Amino acid sequence: MGRDLSRYAKDKSERAREELIAELGSCFLCADLGIVPELEPRPDHASYTQSWLNVLAGDKRAIFQAAAHAERATAFLHGLQPEAANIRDAA
């Protein structure tokens, strides 16, 4: 995907932004593919959610930027499937 993750380990907000993008992308793919995600919470969900809330509270555009990145990643992954791309193009 060519994402620059060099600041990921040093800056917790950058890490939270990337994790939010990944989570949104996962949700988009699950919705597209009709996959129902796990409904049981994991012990680390609260800390992930708190890190995302910190980012979202500090930047009102963060959710839109994360969703846009996730959408591009989802489109990229769909594009790797030639049959699916041909079906979508025909529709």
PyMOL Python script that loads the backbone (N, CA, C, O; Angstrom):
from pymol import cmd

cmd.read_pdbstr("""\
ATOM      1  N   MET A   1       0.812  -1.193   0.000  1.00  0.00           N
ATOM      2  CA  MET A   1       0.000   0.000   0.000  1.00  0.00           C
ATOM      3  C   MET A   1       0.856   1.256   0.000  1.00  0.00           C
ATOM      4  O   MET A   1       0.344   2.347  -0.253  1.00  0.00           O
ATOM      5  N   GLY A   2       2.149   1.128   0.278  1.00  0.00           N
ATOM      6  CA  GLY A   2       3.022   2.285   0.243  1.00  0.00           C
ATOM      7  C   GLY A   2       2.801   3.261   1.383  1.00  0.00           C
ATOM      8  O   GLY A   2       3.127   4.440   1.250  1.00  0.00           O
ATOM      9  N   ARG A   3       2.254   2.801   2.501  1.00  0.00           N
ATOM     10  CA  ARG A   3       2.009   3.687   3.642  1.00  0.00           C
ATOM     11  C   ARG A   3       3.315   3.933   4.383  1.00  0.00           C
ATOM     12  O   ARG A   3       4.090   3.003   4.605  1.00  0.00           O
ATOM     13  N   ASP A   4       3.563   5.186   4.767  1.00  0.00           N
ATOM     14  CA  ASP A   4       4.745   5.540   5.538  1.00  0.00           C
ATOM     15  C   ASP A   4       4.449   5.303   7.009  1.00  0.00           C
ATOM     16  O   ASP A   4       3.718   6.072   7.634  1.00  0.00           O
ATOM     17  N   LEU A   5       5.014   4.245   7.557  1.00  0.00           N
ATOM     18  CA  LEU A   5       4.773   3.900   8.953  1.00  0.00           C
ATOM     19  C   LEU A   5       5.986   4.183   9.831  1.00  0.00           C
ATOM     20  O   LEU A   5       6.104   3.634  10.926  1.00  0.00           O
ATOM     21  N   SER A   6       6.884   5.033   9.357  1.00  0.00           N
ATOM     22  CA  SER A   6       8.115   5.296  10.101  1.00  0.00           C
ATOM     23  C   SER A   6       7.832   5.951  11.454  1.00  0.00           C
ATOM     24  O   SER A   6       8.604   5.768  12.395  1.00  0.00           O
ATOM     25  N   ARG A   7       6.741   6.710  11.569  1.00  0.00           N
ATOM     26  CA  ARG A   7       6.408   7.372  12.837  1.00  0.00           C
ATOM     27  C   ARG A   7       5.521   6.503  13.721  1.00  0.00           C
ATOM     28  O   ARG A   7       5.223   6.874  14.857  1.00  0.00           O
ATOM     29  N   TYR A   8       5.106   5.371  13.218  1.00  0.00           N
ATOM     30  CA  TYR A   8       4.150   4.495  13.905  1.00  0.00           C
ATOM     31  C   TYR A   8       4.608   4.120  15.309  1.00  0.00           C
ATOM     32  O   TYR A   8       3.823   4.190  16.255  1.00  0.00           O
ATOM     33  N   ALA A   9       5.860   3.726  15.454  1.00  0.00           N
ATOM     34  CA  ALA A   9       6.358   3.264  16.752  1.00  0.00           C
ATOM     35  C   ALA A   9       6.618   4.417  17.723  1.00  0.00           C
ATOM     36  O   ALA A   9       6.577   4.220  18.938  1.00  0.00           O
ATOM     37  N   LYS A  10       6.883   5.609  17.206  1.00  0.00           N
ATOM     38  CA  LYS A  10       7.257   6.742  18.056  1.00  0.00           C
ATOM     39  C   LYS A  10       6.069   7.587  18.493  1.00  0.00           C
ATOM     40  O   LYS A  10       6.069   8.110  19.607  1.00  0.00           O
ATOM     41  N   ASP A  11       5.073   7.731  17.655  1.00  0.00           N
ATOM     42  CA  ASP A  11       3.968   8.657  17.912  1.00  0.00           C
ATOM     43  C   ASP A  11       2.678   7.868  18.076  1.00  0.00           C
ATOM     44  O   ASP A  11       2.175   7.288  17.114  1.00  0.00           O
ATOM     45  N   LYS A  12       2.142   7.845  19.289  1.00  0.00           N
ATOM     46  CA  LYS A  12       0.941   7.056  19.562  1.00  0.00           C
ATOM     47  C   LYS A  12      -0.264   7.543  18.773  1.00  0.00           C
ATOM     48  O   LYS A  12      -1.134   6.744  18.424  1.00  0.00           O
ATOM     49  N   SER A  13      -0.332   8.838  18.485  1.00  0.00           N
ATOM     50  CA  SER A  13      -1.472   9.326  17.708  1.00  0.00           C
ATOM     51  C   SER A  13      -1.384   8.840  16.263  1.00  0.00           C
ATOM     52  O   SER A  13      -2.407   8.530  15.652  1.00  0.00           O
ATOM     53  N   GLU A  14      -0.173   8.771  15.714  1.00  0.00           N
ATOM     54  CA  GLU A  14      -0.004   8.232  14.357  1.00  0.00           C
ATOM     55  C   GLU A  14      -0.394   6.760  14.326  1.00  0.00           C
ATOM     56  O   GLU A  14      -1.024   6.287  13.381  1.00  0.00           O
ATOM     57  N   ARG A  15      -0.012   6.057  15.363  1.00  0.00           N
ATOM     58  CA  ARG A  15      -0.368   4.638  15.461  1.00  0.00           C
ATOM     59  C   ARG A  15      -1.885   4.490  15.533  1.00  0.00           C
ATOM     60  O   ARG A  15      -2.456   3.628  14.863  1.00  0.00           O
ATOM     61  N   ALA A  16      -2.537   5.317  16.332  1.00  0.00           N
ATOM     62  CA  ALA A  16      -3.992   5.262  16.456  1.00  0.00           C
ATOM     63  C   ALA A  16      -4.662   5.581  15.123  1.00  0.00           C
ATOM     64  O   ALA A  16      -5.659   4.954  14.764  1.00  0.00           O
ATOM     65  N   ARG A  17      -4.123   6.551  14.389  1.00  0.00           N
ATOM     66  CA  ARG A  17      -4.680   6.886  13.070  1.00  0.00           C
ATOM     67  C   ARG A  17      -4.596   5.694  12.123  1.00  0.00           C
ATOM     68  O   ARG A  17      -5.567   5.374  11.437  1.00  0.00           O
ATOM     69  N   GLU A  18      -3.452   5.043  12.082  1.00  0.00           N
ATOM     70  CA  GLU A  18      -3.278   3.881  11.197  1.00  0.00           C
ATOM     71  C   GLU A  18      -4.178   2.723  11.617  1.00  0.00           C
ATOM     72  O   GLU A  18      -4.724   2.018  10.768  1.00  0.00           O
ATOM     73  N   GLU A  19      -4.331   2.527  12.923  1.00  0.00           N
ATOM     74  CA  GLU A  19      -5.205   1.456  13.399  1.00  0.00           C
ATOM     75  C   GLU A  19      -6.666   1.762  13.082  1.00  0.00           C
ATOM     76  O   GLU A  19      -7.438   0.851  12.785  1.00  0.00           O
ATOM     77  N   LEU A  20      -7.047   3.027  13.143  1.00  0.00           N
ATOM     78  CA  LEU A  20      -8.408   3.414  12.786  1.00  0.00           C
ATOM     79  C   LEU A  20      -8.654   3.157  11.299  1.00  0.00           C
ATOM     80  O   LEU A  20      -9.719   2.667  10.923  1.00  0.00           O
ATOM     81  N   ILE A  21      -7.692   3.480  10.465  1.00  0.00           N
ATOM     82  CA  ILE A  21      -7.802   3.209   9.033  1.00  0.00           C
ATOM     83  C   ILE A  21      -7.966   1.707   8.796  1.00  0.00           C
ATOM     84  O   ILE A  21      -8.813   1.284   8.010  1.00  0.00           O
ATOM     85  N   ALA A  22      -7.157   0.917   9.474  1.00  0.00           N
ATOM     86  CA  ALA A  22      -7.229  -0.540   9.313  1.00  0.00           C
ATOM     87  C   ALA A  22      -8.580  -1.076   9.777  1.00  0.00           C
ATOM     88  O   ALA A  22      -9.162  -1.945   9.128  1.00  0.00           O
ATOM     89  N   GLU A  23      -9.077  -0.559  10.896  1.00  0.00           N
ATOM     90  CA  GLU A  23     -10.366  -1.030  11.419  1.00  0.00           C
ATOM     91  C   GLU A  23     -11.505  -0.648  10.485  1.00  0.00           C
ATOM     92  O   GLU A  23     -12.385  -1.464  10.208  1.00  0.00           O
ATOM     93  N   LEU A  24     -11.492   0.583  10.002  1.00  0.00           N
ATOM     94  CA  LEU A  24     -12.528   0.993   9.055  1.00  0.00           C
ATOM     95  C   LEU A  24     -12.455   0.169   7.775  1.00  0.00           C
ATOM     96  O   LEU A  24     -13.481  -0.252   7.242  1.00  0.00           O
ATOM     97  N   GLY A  25     -11.245  -0.059   7.288  1.00  0.00           N
ATOM     98  CA  GLY A  25     -11.076  -0.885   6.092  1.00  0.00           C
ATOM     99  C   GLY A  25     -11.616  -2.290   6.305  1.00  0.00           C
ATOM    100  O   GLY A  25     -12.254  -2.862   5.422  1.00  0.00           O
ATOM    101  N   SER A  26     -11.356  -2.834   7.472  1.00  0.00           N
ATOM    102  CA  SER A  26     -11.884  -4.154   7.811  1.00  0.00           C
ATOM    103  C   SER A  26     -13.409  -4.152   7.798  1.00  0.00           C
ATOM    104  O   SER A  26     -14.035  -5.079   7.283  1.00  0.00           O
ATOM    105  N   CYS A  27     -13.995  -3.119   8.362  1.00  0.00           N
ATOM    106  CA  CYS A  27     -15.460  -3.003   8.365  1.00  0.00           C
ATOM    107  C   CYS A  27     -16.012  -2.885   6.946  1.00  0.00           C
ATOM    108  O   CYS A  27     -17.023  -3.504   6.614  1.00  0.00           O
ATOM    109  N   PHE A  28     -15.345  -2.087   6.112  1.00  0.00           N
ATOM    110  CA  PHE A  28     -15.794  -1.926   4.725  1.00  0.00           C
ATOM    111  C   PHE A  28     -15.733  -3.256   3.986  1.00  0.00           C
ATOM    112  O   PHE A  28     -16.674  -3.626   3.283  1.00  0.00           O
ATOM    113  N   LEU A  29     -14.613  -3.982   4.147  1.00  0.00           N
ATOM    114  CA  LEU A  29     -14.476  -5.270   3.472  1.00  0.00           C
ATOM    115  C   LEU A  29     -15.497  -6.282   3.972  1.00  0.00           C
ATOM    116  O   LEU A  29     -16.090  -7.011   3.177  1.00  0.00           O
ATOM    117  N   CYS A  30     -15.705  -6.331   5.284  1.00  0.00           N
ATOM    118  CA  CYS A  30     -16.705  -7.252   5.839  1.00  0.00           C
ATOM    119  C   CYS A  30     -18.086  -6.943   5.267  1.00  0.00           C
ATOM    120  O   CYS A  30     -18.826  -7.855   4.899  1.00  0.00           O
ATOM    121  N   ALA A  31     -18.432  -5.667   5.191  1.00  0.00           N
ATOM    122  CA  ALA A  31     -19.738  -5.286   4.641  1.00  0.00           C
ATOM    123  C   ALA A  31     -19.846  -5.685   3.172  1.00  0.00           C
ATOM    124  O   ALA A  31     -20.871  -6.218   2.746  1.00  0.00           O
ATOM    125  N   ASP A  32     -18.796  -5.430   2.397  1.00  0.00           N
ATOM    126  CA  ASP A  32     -18.802  -5.782   0.974  1.00  0.00           C
ATOM    127  C   ASP A  32     -18.932  -7.282   0.756  1.00  0.00           C
ATOM    128  O   ASP A  32     -19.602  -7.726  -0.176  1.00  0.00           O
ATOM    129  N   LEU A  33     -18.291  -8.055   1.615  1.00  0.00           N
ATOM    130  CA  LEU A  33     -18.250  -9.508   1.435  1.00  0.00           C
ATOM    131  C   LEU A  33     -19.330 -10.242   2.224  1.00  0.00           C
ATOM    132  O   LEU A  33     -19.425 -11.467   2.149  1.00  0.00           O
ATOM    133  N   GLY A  34     -20.138  -9.511   2.975  1.00  0.00           N
ATOM    134  CA  GLY A  34     -21.198 -10.131   3.747  1.00  0.00           C
ATOM    135  C   GLY A  34     -20.699 -10.931   4.940  1.00  0.00           C
ATOM    136  O   GLY A  34     -21.340 -11.898   5.351  1.00  0.00           O
ATOM    137  N   ILE A  35     -19.569 -10.537   5.492  1.00  0.00           N
ATOM    138  CA  ILE A  35     -18.990 -11.225   6.643  1.00  0.00           C
ATOM    139  C   ILE A  35     -19.456 -10.524   7.916  1.00  0.00           C
ATOM    140  O   ILE A  35     -19.347  -9.305   8.048  1.00  0.00           O
ATOM    141  N   VAL A  36     -19.973 -11.316   8.842  1.00  0.00           N
ATOM    142  CA  VAL A  36     -20.412 -10.769  10.125  1.00  0.00           C
ATOM    143  C   VAL A  36     -19.234 -10.855  11.093  1.00  0.00           C
ATOM    144  O   VAL A  36     -18.737 -11.950  11.355  1.00  0.00           O
ATOM    145  N   PRO A  37     -18.778  -9.718  11.631  1.00  0.00           N
ATOM    146  CA  PRO A  37     -17.622  -9.740  12.535  1.00  0.00           C
ATOM    147  C   PRO A  37     -17.965 -10.364  13.888  1.00  0.00           C
ATOM    148  O   PRO A  37     -19.133 -10.540  14.234  1.00  0.00           O
ATOM    149  N   GLU A  38     -16.920 -10.691  14.638  1.00  0.00           N
ATOM    150  CA  GLU A  38     -17.105 -11.207  15.994  1.00  0.00           C
ATOM    151  C   GLU A  38     -17.829 -10.172  16.836  1.00  0.00           C
ATOM    152  O   GLU A  38     -17.590  -8.972  16.701  1.00  0.00           O
ATOM    153  N   LEU A  39     -18.700 -10.631  17.690  1.00  0.00           N
ATOM    154  CA  LEU A  39     -19.443  -9.708  18.536  1.00  0.00           C
ATOM    155  C   LEU A  39     -18.944  -9.695  19.969  1.00  0.00           C
ATOM    156  O   LEU A  39     -19.358  -8.843  20.755  1.00  0.00           O
ATOM    157  N   GLU A  40     -18.074 -10.611  20.323  1.00  0.00           N
ATOM    158  CA  GLU A  40     -17.533 -10.637  21.673  1.00  0.00           C
ATOM    159  C   GLU A  40     -16.357  -9.671  21.772  1.00  0.00           C
ATOM    160  O   GLU A  40     -15.418  -9.742  20.980  1.00  0.00           O
ATOM    161  N   PRO A  41     -16.414  -8.770  22.748  1.00  0.00           N
ATOM    162  CA  PRO A  41     -15.307  -7.809  22.888  1.00  0.00           C
ATOM    163  C   PRO A  41     -14.018  -8.494  23.335  1.00  0.00           C
ATOM    164  O   PRO A  41     -14.032  -9.456  24.102  1.00  0.00           O
ATOM    165  N   ARG A  42     -12.924  -7.975  22.838  1.00  0.00           N
ATOM    166  CA  ARG A  42     -11.612  -8.437  23.268  1.00  0.00           C
ATOM    167  C   ARG A  42     -11.120  -7.513  24.365  1.00  0.00           C
ATOM    168  O   ARG A  42     -11.556  -6.364  24.444  1.00  0.00           O
ATOM    169  N   PRO A  43     -10.217  -7.993  25.214  1.00  0.00           N
ATOM    170  CA  PRO A  43      -9.731  -7.152  26.321  1.00  0.00           C
ATOM    171  C   PRO A  43      -9.054  -5.857  25.863  1.00  0.00           C
ATOM    172  O   PRO A  43      -9.063  -4.869  26.597  1.00  0.00           O
ATOM    173  N   ASP A  44      -8.472  -5.847  24.666  1.00  0.00           N
ATOM    174  CA  ASP A  44      -7.760  -4.654  24.208  1.00  0.00           C
ATOM    175  C   ASP A  44      -8.654  -3.655  23.471  1.00  0.00           C
ATOM    176  O   ASP A  44      -8.172  -2.597  23.066  1.00  0.00           O
ATOM    177  N   HIS A  45      -9.934  -3.959  23.288  1.00  0.00           N
ATOM    178  CA  HIS A  45     -10.813  -3.046  22.561  1.00  0.00           C
ATOM    179  C   HIS A  45     -10.937  -1.691  23.233  1.00  0.00           C
ATOM    180  O   HIS A  45     -10.957  -0.670  22.545  1.00  0.00           O
ATOM    181  N   ALA A  46     -11.019  -1.651  24.548  1.00  0.00           N
ATOM    182  CA  ALA A  46     -11.176  -0.372  25.249  1.00  0.00           C
ATOM    183  C   ALA A  46      -9.983   0.542  25.009  1.00  0.00           C
ATOM    184  O   ALA A  46     -10.160   1.742  24.795  1.00  0.00           O
ATOM    185  N   SER A  47      -8.762  -0.008  25.042  1.00  0.00           N
ATOM    186  CA  SER A  47      -7.590   0.846  24.825  1.00  0.00           C
ATOM    187  C   SER A  47      -7.514   1.321  23.374  1.00  0.00           C
ATOM    188  O   SER A  47      -7.110   2.454  23.115  1.00  0.00           O
ATOM    189  N   TYR A  48      -7.899   0.463  22.428  1.00  0.00           N
ATOM    190  CA  TYR A  48      -7.935   0.892  21.026  1.00  0.00           C
ATOM    191  C   TYR A  48      -8.944   2.017  20.849  1.00  0.00           C
ATOM    192  O   TYR A  48      -8.643   3.042  20.237  1.00  0.00           O
ATOM    193  N   THR A  49     -10.129   1.821  21.382  1.00  0.00           N
ATOM    194  CA  THR A  49     -11.178   2.822  21.247  1.00  0.00           C
ATOM    195  C   THR A  49     -10.751   4.139  21.872  1.00  0.00           C
ATOM    196  O   THR A  49     -10.999   5.200  21.298  1.00  0.00           O
ATOM    197  N   GLN A  50     -10.118   4.095  23.031  1.00  0.00           N
ATOM    198  CA  GLN A  50      -9.660   5.325  23.682  1.00  0.00           C
ATOM    199  C   GLN A  50      -8.622   6.046  22.829  1.00  0.00           C
ATOM    200  O   GLN A  50      -8.648   7.273  22.732  1.00  0.00           O
ATOM    201  N   SER A  51      -7.712   5.305  22.212  1.00  0.00           N
ATOM    202  CA  SER A  51      -6.704   5.954  21.367  1.00  0.00           C
ATOM    203  C   SER A  51      -7.350   6.611  20.156  1.00  0.00           C
ATOM    204  O   SER A  51      -6.923   7.686  19.735  1.00  0.00           O
ATOM    205  N   TRP A  52      -8.375   5.978  19.590  1.00  0.00           N
ATOM    206  CA  TRP A  52      -9.081   6.582  18.453  1.00  0.00           C
ATOM    207  C   TRP A  52      -9.843   7.821  18.895  1.00  0.00           C
ATOM    208  O   TRP A  52      -9.856   8.830  18.190  1.00  0.00           O
ATOM    209  N   LEU A  53     -10.477   7.751  20.059  1.00  0.00           N
ATOM    210  CA  LEU A  53     -11.215   8.912  20.563  1.00  0.00           C
ATOM    211  C   LEU A  53     -10.293  10.104  20.804  1.00  0.00           C
ATOM    212  O   LEU A  53     -10.671  11.247  20.547  1.00  0.00           O
ATOM    213  N   ASN A  54      -9.093   9.839  21.293  1.00  0.00           N
ATOM    214  CA  ASN A  54      -8.122  10.918  21.496  1.00  0.00           C
ATOM    215  C   ASN A  54      -7.787  11.600  20.182  1.00  0.00           C
ATOM    216  O   ASN A  54      -7.731  12.828  20.115  1.00  0.00           O
ATOM    217  N   VAL A  55      -7.564  10.813  19.139  1.00  0.00           N
ATOM    218  CA  VAL A  55      -7.253  11.370  17.819  1.00  0.00           C
ATOM    219  C   VAL A  55      -8.458  12.140  17.287  1.00  0.00           C
ATOM    220  O   VAL A  55      -8.313  13.264  16.807  1.00  0.00           O
ATOM    221  N   LEU A  56      -9.639  11.545  17.370  1.00  0.00           N
ATOM    222  CA  LEU A  56     -10.844  12.181  16.836  1.00  0.00           C
ATOM    223  C   LEU A  56     -11.194  13.469  17.578  1.00  0.00           C
ATOM    224  O   LEU A  56     -11.689  14.421  16.975  1.00  0.00           O
ATOM    225  N   ALA A  57     -10.939  13.499  18.877  1.00  0.00           N
ATOM    226  CA  ALA A  57     -11.218  14.711  19.657  1.00  0.00           C
ATOM    227  C   ALA A  57     -10.277  15.847  19.261  1.00  0.00           C
ATOM    228  O   ALA A  57     -10.658  17.016  19.324  1.00  0.00           O
ATOM    229  N   GLY A  58      -9.072  15.518  18.859  1.00  0.00           N
ATOM    230  CA  GLY A  58      -8.088  16.535  18.511  1.00  0.00           C
ATOM    231  C   GLY A  58      -8.112  16.979  17.065  1.00  0.00           C
ATOM    232  O   GLY A  58      -7.482  17.978  16.716  1.00  0.00           O
ATOM    233  N   ASP A  59      -8.833  16.251  16.211  1.00  0.00           N
ATOM    234  CA  ASP A  59      -8.846  16.580  14.786  1.00  0.00           C
ATOM    235  C   ASP A  59     -10.209  16.217  14.216  1.00  0.00           C
ATOM    236  O   ASP A  59     -10.513  15.037  14.037  1.00  0.00           O
ATOM    237  N   LYS A  60     -11.018  17.205  13.935  1.00  0.00           N
ATOM    238  CA  LYS A  60     -12.379  16.965  13.455  1.00  0.00           C
ATOM    239  C   LYS A  60     -12.416  16.339  12.067  1.00  0.00           C
ATOM    240  O   LYS A  60     -13.442  15.785  11.669  1.00  0.00           O
ATOM    241  N   ARG A  61     -11.330  16.415  11.333  1.00  0.00           N
ATOM    242  CA  ARG A  61     -11.279  15.818   9.996  1.00  0.00           C
ATOM    243  C   ARG A  61     -10.748  14.393  10.014  1.00  0.00           C
ATOM    244  O   ARG A  61     -10.788  13.710   8.991  1.00  0.00           O
ATOM    245  N   ALA A  62     -10.256  13.935  11.150  1.00  0.00           N
ATOM    246  CA  ALA A  62      -9.577  12.642  11.223  1.00  0.00           C
ATOM    247  C   ALA A  62     -10.453  11.490  10.756  1.00  0.00           C
ATOM    248  O   ALA A  62      -9.965  10.599  10.061  1.00  0.00           O
ATOM    249  N   ILE A  63     -11.727  11.482  11.115  1.00  0.00           N
ATOM    250  CA  ILE A  63     -12.601  10.376  10.720  1.00  0.00           C
ATOM    251  C   ILE A  63     -12.795  10.348   9.207  1.00  0.00           C
ATOM    252  O   ILE A  63     -12.864   9.274   8.609  1.00  0.00           O
ATOM    253  N   PHE A  64     -12.883  11.521   8.591  1.00  0.00           N
ATOM    254  CA  PHE A  64     -13.062  11.583   7.144  1.00  0.00           C
ATOM    255  C   PHE A  64     -11.790  11.156   6.417  1.00  0.00           C
ATOM    256  O   PHE A  64     -11.843  10.459   5.404  1.00  0.00           O
ATOM    257  N   GLN A  65     -10.647  11.586   6.949  1.00  0.00           N
ATOM    258  CA  GLN A  65      -9.371  11.182   6.354  1.00  0.00           C
ATOM    259  C   GLN A  65      -9.164   9.677   6.500  1.00  0.00           C
ATOM    260  O   GLN A  65      -8.741   9.014   5.553  1.00  0.00           O
ATOM    261  N   ALA A  66      -9.458   9.139   7.673  1.00  0.00           N
ATOM    262  CA  ALA A  66      -9.299   7.705   7.901  1.00  0.00           C
ATOM    263  C   ALA A  66     -10.232   6.913   6.989  1.00  0.00           C
ATOM    264  O   ALA A  66      -9.831   5.901   6.415  1.00  0.00           O
ATOM    265  N   ALA A  67     -11.468   7.371   6.857  1.00  0.00           N
ATOM    266  CA  ALA A  67     -12.426   6.676   5.994  1.00  0.00           C
ATOM    267  C   ALA A  67     -11.982   6.721   4.535  1.00  0.00           C
ATOM    268  O   ALA A  67     -12.137   5.739   3.810  1.00  0.00           O
ATOM    269  N   ALA A  68     -11.435   7.847   4.105  1.00  0.00           N
ATOM    270  CA  ALA A  68     -10.958   7.960   2.725  1.00  0.00           C
ATOM    271  C   ALA A  68      -9.790   7.017   2.474  1.00  0.00           C
ATOM    272  O   ALA A  68      -9.750   6.348   1.441  1.00  0.00           O
ATOM    273  N   HIS A  69      -8.835   6.953   3.406  1.00  0.00           N
ATOM    274  CA  HIS A  69      -7.713   6.024   3.267  1.00  0.00           C
ATOM    275  C   HIS A  69      -8.209   4.581   3.248  1.00  0.00           C
ATOM    276  O   HIS A  69      -7.747   3.767   2.448  1.00  0.00           O
ATOM    277  N   ALA A  70      -9.156   4.271   4.140  1.00  0.00           N
ATOM    278  CA  ALA A  70      -9.698   2.911   4.210  1.00  0.00           C
ATOM    279  C   ALA A  70     -10.437   2.554   2.923  1.00  0.00           C
ATOM    280  O   ALA A  70     -10.344   1.424   2.442  1.00  0.00           O
ATOM    281  N   GLU A  71     -11.164   3.508   2.372  1.00  0.00           N
ATOM    282  CA  GLU A  71     -11.889   3.267   1.126  1.00  0.00           C
ATOM    283  C   GLU A  71     -10.923   2.986  -0.026  1.00  0.00           C
ATOM    284  O   GLU A  71     -11.164   2.096  -0.841  1.00  0.00           O
ATOM    285  N   ARG A  72      -9.830   3.747  -0.089  1.00  0.00           N
ATOM    286  CA  ARG A  72      -8.831   3.505  -1.138  1.00  0.00           C
ATOM    287  C   ARG A  72      -8.178   2.133  -0.964  1.00  0.00           C
ATOM    288  O   ARG A  72      -7.941   1.428  -1.946  1.00  0.00           O
ATOM    289  N   ALA A  73      -7.892   1.758   0.270  1.00  0.00           N
ATOM    290  CA  ALA A  73      -7.298   0.446   0.524  1.00  0.00           C
ATOM    291  C   ALA A  73      -8.262  -0.667   0.130  1.00  0.00           C
ATOM    292  O   ALA A  73      -7.854  -1.673  -0.451  1.00  0.00           O
ATOM    293  N   THR A  74      -9.531  -0.485   0.445  1.00  0.00           N
ATOM    294  CA  THR A  74     -10.546  -1.472   0.087  1.00  0.00           C
ATOM    295  C   THR A  74     -10.667  -1.593  -1.424  1.00  0.00           C
ATOM    296  O   THR A  74     -10.740  -2.702  -1.954  1.00  0.00           O
ATOM    297  N   ALA A  75     -10.689  -0.477  -2.112  1.00  0.00           N
ATOM    298  CA  ALA A  75     -10.753  -0.503  -3.580  1.00  0.00           C
ATOM    299  C   ALA A  75      -9.520  -1.193  -4.162  1.00  0.00           C
ATOM    300  O   ALA A  75      -9.626  -1.953  -5.125  1.00  0.00           O
ATOM    301  N   PHE A  76      -8.360  -0.931  -3.581  1.00  0.00           N
ATOM    302  CA  PHE A  76      -7.129  -1.587  -4.032  1.00  0.00           C
ATOM    303  C   PHE A  76      -7.250  -3.100  -3.888  1.00  0.00           C
ATOM    304  O   PHE A  76      -6.934  -3.846  -4.815  1.00  0.00           O
ATOM    305  N   LEU A  77      -7.710  -3.548  -2.719  1.00  0.00           N
ATOM    306  CA  LEU A  77      -7.840  -4.989  -2.482  1.00  0.00           C
ATOM    307  C   LEU A  77      -8.878  -5.612  -3.404  1.00  0.00           C
ATOM    308  O   LEU A  77      -8.670  -6.713  -3.913  1.00  0.00           O
ATOM    309  N   HIS A  78      -9.986  -4.926  -3.625  1.00  0.00           N
ATOM    310  CA  HIS A  78     -10.981  -5.431  -4.574  1.00  0.00           C
ATOM    311  C   HIS A  78     -10.384  -5.509  -5.982  1.00  0.00           C
ATOM    312  O   HIS A  78     -10.686  -6.432  -6.739  1.00  0.00           O
ATOM    313  N   GLY A  79      -9.554  -4.555  -6.320  1.00  0.00           N
ATOM    314  CA  GLY A  79      -8.931  -4.536  -7.644  1.00  0.00           C
ATOM    315  C   GLY A  79      -7.970  -5.684  -7.882  1.00  0.00           C
ATOM    316  O   GLY A  79      -7.650  -5.994  -9.030  1.00  0.00           O
ATOM    317  N   LEU A  80      -7.502  -6.321  -6.817  1.00  0.00           N
ATOM    318  CA  LEU A  80      -6.617  -7.470  -6.962  1.00  0.00           C
ATOM    319  C   LEU A  80      -7.368  -8.728  -7.385  1.00  0.00           C
ATOM    320  O   LEU A  80      -6.764  -9.732  -7.762  1.00  0.00           O
ATOM    321  N   GLN A  81      -8.693  -8.657  -7.316  1.00  0.00           N
ATOM    322  CA  GLN A  81      -9.534  -9.793  -7.694  1.00  0.00           C
ATOM    323  C   GLN A  81     -10.076  -9.535  -9.098  1.00  0.00           C
ATOM    324  O   GLN A  81     -11.043  -8.788  -9.242  1.00  0.00           O
ATOM    325  N   PRO A  82      -9.489 -10.123 -10.128  1.00  0.00           N
ATOM    326  CA  PRO A  82      -9.877  -9.782 -11.500  1.00  0.00           C
ATOM    327  C   PRO A  82     -11.345 -10.065 -11.812  1.00  0.00           C
ATOM    328  O   PRO A  82     -11.978  -9.272 -12.510  1.00  0.00           O
ATOM    329  N   GLU A  83     -11.904 -11.169 -11.319  1.00  0.00           N
ATOM    330  CA  GLU A  83     -13.309 -11.464 -11.627  1.00  0.00           C
ATOM    331  C   GLU A  83     -14.222 -10.413 -11.022  1.00  0.00           C
ATOM    332  O   GLU A  83     -15.157  -9.951 -11.676  1.00  0.00           O
ATOM    333  N   ALA A  84     -13.962 -10.034  -9.792  1.00  0.00           N
ATOM    334  CA  ALA A  84     -14.792  -9.039  -9.123  1.00  0.00           C
ATOM    335  C   ALA A  84     -14.690  -7.698  -9.825  1.00  0.00           C
ATOM    336  O   ALA A  84     -15.691  -6.994  -9.958  1.00  0.00           O
ATOM    337  N   ALA A  85     -13.509  -7.334 -10.273  1.00  0.00           N
ATOM    338  CA  ALA A  85     -13.331  -6.055 -10.974  1.00  0.00           C
ATOM    339  C   ALA A  85     -14.111  -6.059 -12.280  1.00  0.00           C
ATOM    340  O   ALA A  85     -14.724  -5.052 -12.634  1.00  0.00           O
ATOM    341  N   ASN A  86     -14.097  -7.170 -12.997  1.00  0.00           N
ATOM    342  CA  ASN A  86     -14.834  -7.244 -14.258  1.00  0.00           C
ATOM    343  C   ASN A  86     -16.334  -7.183 -14.034  1.00  0.00           C
ATOM    344  O   ASN A  86     -17.047  -6.555 -14.818  1.00  0.00           O
ATOM    345  N   ILE A  87     -16.824  -7.817 -12.990  1.00  0.00           N
ATOM    346  CA  ILE A  87     -18.254  -7.783 -12.678  1.00  0.00           C
ATOM    347  C   ILE A  87     -18.674  -6.368 -12.304  1.00  0.00           C
ATOM    348  O   ILE A  87     -19.715  -5.889 -12.754  1.00  0.00           O
ATOM    349  N   ARG A  88     -17.862  -5.689 -11.473  1.00  0.00           N
ATOM    350  CA  ARG A  88     -18.190  -4.309 -11.074  1.00  0.00           C
ATOM    351  C   ARG A  88     -18.159  -3.371 -12.268  1.00  0.00           C
ATOM    352  O   ARG A  88     -18.993  -2.471 -12.371  1.00  0.00           O
ATOM    353  N   ASP A  89     -17.199  -3.572 -13.179  1.00  0.00           N
ATOM    354  CA  ASP A  89     -17.113  -2.705 -14.350  1.00  0.00           C
ATOM    355  C   ASP A  89     -18.319  -2.891 -15.280  1.00  0.00           C
ATOM    356  O   ASP A  89     -18.767  -1.939 -15.918  1.00  0.00           O
ATOM    357  N   ALA A  90     -18.833  -4.107 -15.351  1.00  0.00           N
ATOM    358  CA  ALA A  90     -19.964  -4.385 -16.213  1.00  0.00           C
ATOM    359  C   ALA A  90     -21.263  -3.822 -15.654  1.00  0.00           C
ATOM    360  O   ALA A  90     -22.200  -3.549 -16.403  1.00  0.00           O
ATOM    361  N   ALA A  91     -21.316  -3.650 -14.357  1.00  0.00           N
ATOM    362  CA  ALA A  91     -22.581  -3.188 -13.720  1.00  0.00           C
ATOM    363  C   ALA A  91     -22.840  -1.730 -13.902  1.00  0.00           C
ATOM    364  O   ALA A  91     -23.852  -1.218 -13.424  1.00  0.00           O
TER     365      ALA A  91
END
""", "prot")
cmd.dss("prot")
cmd.show_as("cartoon", "prot")
cmd.util.cbc("prot")
cmd.orient("prot")
